[in-house]
Amino acid sequence: MPRQPLVLAPFRGLRYVAPDVDRFIDGGFDIARLLAPPYDIPDAEEARKLQRSDPHNAARVTLPFELSRQAPEGEDAVSRRYRAAADLLRSWITEGVLALDEEPALYVYEQVTADGQVQRGLVGALGLPEESTGTDSAVRPHEDVADPPVRDRFRLMEVARANLEPIFLVYRGAGGAASAATETTGAQGRSVVSTRTRDGAQHRLWAITDPGIQQEIIADLAGRSALIADGHHRYAAYLRLRQESADQGWSHGLALLVDSDAHPPRLGAIHRVLPGLDTARALAAARTVATVEPVPEADATALAQAQAPALLLVSAEGETHLVSGFDETTLAQAMPDHSPDWRHLATAALHEVLMPLWEFPEDRVRMVHDDPAEAAAAARDEKGTAVIVPPLRVEQVYAVADRGELTPRKSTSFGPKPRTGLVMRVIP
C-alpha cells in the first residue's frame, strides 16, 4: 500500500472574538487570560485556578471535571461532564464569544518564550489514515499510549464535535515551500492574534487564506512525514474517531506542524517521583544490576557524562546518587524485543529493570516535567524517591520513530507547547 501523503488542510478556525475581558491592547482585546496549557499539563489545583480565572477560559471545556453538576439529570457523572463541556462550547458560539473565521485558512503560529526562543509553525487540519500503517504512516508516534486518557479525549471530542486543542508535530522541512511560507508570513503582515501569557511568552497568529500559497504548502508537505512531539493520546483519539465514525468531519484532526530544521524544539525531561519508596532500599537493589555512586545535589554534568542508561535517585533527605553502567546482559534479558539504543534509554532502564526490582506499581508514579528541583521537593513531601532522567535529543527521537519503535511513556517533554484556545476546529 502506498504511503498516505502528509496532509495539512485549510479550515475555518473557531476563535475568540468578543470575550468578557476588561483589558484592551492596541485597540483589541487581550485573550491571554482565556488561554490554557494543553489539558495534561495542569494538575487538579492548577486546572481549577484556570477555570475560575475567567468564565470563558479554554480550560473550562478541555478540563470539564467541575461542570458535571450543570448538566441534565439522568446521565452518569462522566457523561454529564462531557455533555456540559459541549453545551458550554456551543453557548460560547451562540453568544458570540467564539466565531468561525470567514475563509478557510492555514494559520502561522509564533511563540517567543520568555528567554527568547522562537518557534513558528503551521496550524491546520491534519489528514488521518483510514487505518494505521506503522512505519509507512505519514505521521509517526514515538511514544506509547494508555487507554484511559485516549478514551477521555475521544469522548470529549465526540460529544463536543470539536478538536479543542492542536497536537504538536515536528518534521524535517529542509527549507521547503511550507517552511518558507511559515517564515515569510511570520515576518510580514498583520497578525490576527497577538498576546503575552503570564509566563512571559509572546503568542502571535496569522491566517494564510491565499489558495495559491495554501496549495504550495500542501504540495510540499505531501512527500514528507511528521513526528508526534506532543499529543499522542489525542492523536490516538483522532484515529479512533476516524475509524468508528462515518462522518467525514473526523477524517482530519487539529495539529501544529513545526519544521525542526528551522526551529529545533526544546526537549526537556520528565522526571519521576515514587511516593513512599525507601531510597536506601532502592539503591541496594540497583547495585545488583548497575553501578551506584553518590554525587553532588542535582549534578546534571555527572548525569550527562555517565555511561547510558544513567539516572539520579534523590532521597527525601536530598541525598543524590548516580545509577549508571547497567549490566548489558540484564538489559538484554529485560528488553529482548528492543534495539540496543532503546535499551539504553534511561526511562527504559527505569521501567523495565529498576521498577520491577523495587516492585513499585506503575500507577503510583508521579510525573514532573522539566524541573528536577520540583521532583526532589515532591519526593521530600511524599517521603519517597525522585528519579531524575536526562533529556533526549530530537535526533534520538527521530531515530526511534524511524526504526518503528516507541519510547517508554513520558520519556520526552517537547516545547514550547501550543497554547489552547488560540484556534479550535469544529465539526459541522
Secondary structure as UniProt FT lines:
FT   STRAND          8..9
FT   STRAND          14..16
FT   STRAND          24..25
FT   TURN            26..27
FT   STRAND          28..29
FT   HELIX           32..34
FT   TURN            39..40
FT   HELIX           44..53
FT   TURN            55..56
FT   HELIX           59..62
FT   TURN            65..66
FT   HELIX           68..70
FT   TURN            73..74
FT   HELIX           77..94
FT   TURN            95..96
FT   STRAND          98..100
FT   STRAND          105..112
FT   TURN            114..115
FT   STRAND          118..127
FT   HELIX           134..136
FT   STRAND          139..140
FT   HELIX           147..160
FT   STRAND          162..163
FT   STRAND          167..171
FT   TURN            174..175
FT   HELIX           177..187
FT   STRAND          193..196
FT   TURN            198..199
FT   STRAND          202..208
FT   HELIX           211..221
FT   TURN            222..223
FT   STRAND          226..230
FT   HELIX           232..244
FT   HELIX           248..251
FT   STRAND          252..259
FT   TURN            260..262
FT   STRAND          266..268
FT   STRAND          270..274
FT   TURN            275..276
FT   HELIX           279..286
FT   TURN            287..289
FT   STRAND          291..295
FT   TURN            297..298
FT   HELIX           300..305
FT   STRAND          311..314
FT   TURN            316..317
FT   STRAND          320..324
FT   HELIX           328..334
FT   TURN            336..337
FT   HELIX           340..343
FT   HELIX           346..349
FT   HELIX           350..354
FT   HELIX           355..358
FT   HELIX           362..364
FT   STRAND          366..369
FT   HELIX           372..381
FT   TURN            382..383
FT   STRAND          385..388
FT   HELIX           394..402
FT   TURN            403..404
FT   TURN            409..410
FT   STRAND          413..415
FT   STRAND          424..426
//
